[in-house]
Amino acid sequence: MRFVVLCILGVALVATPAFARDEYQVKGAFLFNFARYVTWSASPADSGTDLPICVAGDASVTETVSNVIGGKTLDGRRVSVHQTRGLADAGHCRVLFVTRTADLGDSAVATSMTRAGLLTVGEDADFLTRGGVVRFTEDAGKIRFEVNQVAARSAGLKFSANLLRLAKRVID
């Protein structure tokens, strides 16, 4: 199983320097694979045929992510990518990618980011300490990720052990 996870994420982790490809194409692939290797607690968003992935920030990022993963299927559900203004507008989302251009403000961010069934992924240095679940980092020109297991548990999310082994850092 670990080999399969490595193969799926291998291009983004090993072979793709951030400067050689559009970083948001790589991050889009990561978002898809994070959704593949997380188990969600039941929530109202489970009903339906789509797996909504939302992007808060610049619309060009949403377009890039949509071009990479929009329309793919995961466990029989079609991935749909949506632009959102932030946490208050993300009620239908299963994954919320908060780009560095998003302005979430400081009030109640930690509480909102641990909403049941919402996998939050961000780029800011303090994203995990503010309650986010996954944060993208860059290491030697490669895009990597860190995981906040405390926030994941609060949101009712469980990551595959194999995916956690690939993380640069895991906060327990």
C-alpha positions in Angstrom: 0.0 0.0 0.0 2.8 2.4 0.8 4.2 1.8 -2.7 0.9 2.8 -4.2 0.8 6.0 -2.2 4.4 6.8 -3.1 3.6 6.2 -6.8 0.6 8.5 -6.7 2.3 11.3 -4.9 5.8 10.6 -6.3 5.7 13.1 -9.1 4.8 15.9 -6.7 7.1 14.9 -3.9 10.2 13.7 -5.8 10.4 14.8 -9.3 8.7 18.2 -9.4 10.7 21.2 -8.3 8.3 24.1 -7.4 10.0 26.3 -10.0 9.8 23.7 -12.8 6.0 23.4 -12.9 3.1 25.5 -12.0 3.0 25.1 -8.2 -0.8 25.1 -8.2 -1.0 22.2 -10.6 1.1 20.2 -8.2 -0.9 21.4 -5.2 -4.1 20.5 -7.1 -2.8 16.9 -7.4 -2.0 16.9 -3.7 -5.5 18.1 -2.9 -7.0 15.2 -4.8 -4.7 12.7 -3.1 -5.3 14.1 0.3 -9.0 13.5 -0.3 -8.2 10.0 -1.5 -6.3 9.1 1.7 -8.5 10.6 4.4 -11.5 9.0 6.0 -14.3 11.5 6.8 -16.8 11.2 9.6 -20.4 11.2 8.4 -21.8 14.6 7.7 -24.6 16.2 5.7 -22.1 16.8 2.8 -21.8 13.1 2.3 -25.1 13.0 0.4 -24.8 13.8 -3.3 -22.7 12.7 -6.2 -20.0 15.5 -6.1 -17.0 15.8 -4.0 -16.7 19.6 -3.6 -13.2 21.0 -3.3 -13.2 24.8 -2.7 -10.4 27.3 -3.1 -10.3 30.6 -1.1 -8.1 33.2 -2.8 -7.2 34.2 -6.3 -9.6 33.0 -9.0 -6.7 31.9 -11.2 -5.7 29.3 -8.6 -9.2 27.9 -8.6 -9.1 27.7 -12.4 -5.7 25.9 -12.3 -6.8 23.4 -9.7 -10.1 22.8 -11.6 -8.1 22.1 -14.8 -6.0 19.5 -12.9 -8.6 17.7 -10.8 -12.1 18.9 -11.8 -14.3 16.1 -13.2 -12.1 13.3 -11.8 -13.9 10.7 -9.8 -13.0 9.5 -6.3 -15.0 6.7 -4.7 -17.7 7.1 -7.3 -18.0 10.9 -6.7 -17.1 13.5 -9.2 -14.7 16.2 -8.0 -16.0 19.7 -8.5 -13.8 22.7 -7.8 -15.4 26.0 -6.6 -14.2 29.5 -5.8 -15.2 30.6 -2.3 -14.6 33.8 -0.3 -13.6 31.9 2.9 -14.8 29.8 5.7 -18.3 31.2 6.0 -18.9 30.5 2.3 -17.5 26.9 2.5 -20.5 25.0 4.1 -20.8 22.6 1.1 -17.1 21.9 0.8 -15.3 18.7 1.8 -11.9 20.2 1.1 -11.1 23.9 1.6 -7.8 25.1 0.1 -6.9 28.5 1.6 -4.3 30.2 -0.6 -1.8 32.8 0.6 -4.0 35.5 -1.1 -7.1 34.6 0.9 -8.1 37.0 3.6 -9.8 35.0 6.3 -9.4 37.5 9.1 -8.4 36.5 12.6 -11.8 36.1 14.4 -12.9 32.6 15.1 -10.7 31.1 12.4 -9.5 28.2 14.6 -13.1 27.2 15.5 -14.3 27.4 12.0 -11.4 25.5 10.5 -12.2 22.4 12.6 -15.8 22.1 11.4 -16.8 18.5 11.2 -16.0 16.9 7.9 -13.9 19.8 6.5 -10.4 19.1 5.4 -8.6 22.5 5.5 -5.4 22.9 3.5 -3.4 26.2 3.5 -0.1 27.9 2.7 0.5 30.4 5.5 3.3 29.7 8.0 0.8 29.9 10.9 -2.0 27.9 9.2 -1.6 24.8 11.4 -1.4 26.8 14.7 -4.6 28.6 13.6 -6.4 25.3 13.4 -5.8 24.2 9.8 -5.3 20.5 9.1 -2.7 20.4 6.3 -0.1 23.1 5.3 1.9 23.2 2.1 5.6 23.9 2.6 8.6 24.1 0.2 11.7 22.1 0.9 14.7 22.3 -1.5 12.5 23.4 -4.3 9.9 20.7 -3.8 6.4 21.1 -2.5 5.8 19.1 0.7 3.2 19.1 3.4 2.7 19.1 7.1 -0.3 17.6 9.0 -2.0 18.8 12.2 -3.5 15.5 13.6 -5.1 17.4 16.5 -7.1 19.5 14.1 -7.8 16.5 11.9 -9.3 14.6 14.8 -11.4 17.6 15.9 -12.8 17.7 12.3 -13.5 14.0 12.4 -10.8 13.2 9.8 -8.4 10.3 9.8 -5.4 10.1 7.5 -3.9 7.0 6.1 -0.8 6.0 8.0 1.1 5.7 4.7 0.2 9.3 3.8 1.3 10.5 7.2 4.7 8.9 6.6 5.1 11.1 3.6 4.5 14.3 5.6 7.4 16.5 6.4 6.0 17.0 9.9 3.1 15.6 11.8 1.7 17.4 14.9 0.1 14.9 17.3 
